[in-house]
Amino acid sequence: MAWKLLPTDYTDAVWSGLKKYTQVDNSDGTVSFNDVTTYTNKEKSFFGAKDANRMNEALNYIMSMLENGTNLYEEFQTYFTTQKELFKSSGDSSYQELTQYFVNLKAQGDSSLAQIEKTYEEHMTAYEDEQTAAFNTWFAGIKGKLNEDIAGSLQNQITEVDERLAALEHMTLKNLFTVPVAIDNTGTTLLADDLGNAIVADWKYKEE
């Protein structure tokens, strides 16, 4: 059996002032005293019979070997060799258990990750299907209303927006801004010449 080291962390119990006791009256007419002193480090201050017996057993064993002519050096060498083997065996077992634990943990992690990816793909596929179906339903409801005139009007509006954006980009890059002159606050009535052409104003921003 492996030797269990004896405690080496005993401490002295500490208290402040005099010890305090309460008196207990026993049923047989005697009295007892209960120690109610507040101690510090009391838990490790008691040297009990268990530790004393273990020390005496170890000392008796050593003295018996000396009296029987036992070579203590060889005995201790054998003891330490045995302890070394026990420690190595325990360490190897713990290492194998730890390695297996990490293998199992990795397998669980891989399984969880695969499940998360699968669930995500399933949700995205379902979402895409739902959105596609919703768009098809919406488009089916309005495509009959998009006759050639409406479609042409939409195209003209798109073309007009593109032209305005191109003109605005050109004016910004060239620092040459041109706008028609309005004659009311709404900006819907423009100043025009005799031919109906809008009269424009132009300017440049001065660079500082």
Secondary structure, 3 states (H helix, E strand, C coil): CCCCCCCCCCCCCECCCCCCEEEEECCCCCEEEEECCCCECCCCCCCCHHHHHHHHHHHHHHHHHHHCCCCHHHHHHHHHHHHHHHHHHHHHHHHHHHHHHHHHHHHHHHHHHHHHHHHHHHHHHHHHHHHHHHHHHHHHHHHHHCCHHHHHHHHHHHHHHHHHHHHHHHHHHHCCEEEECECCCCCCCECECCCCCECEEEECCCCC
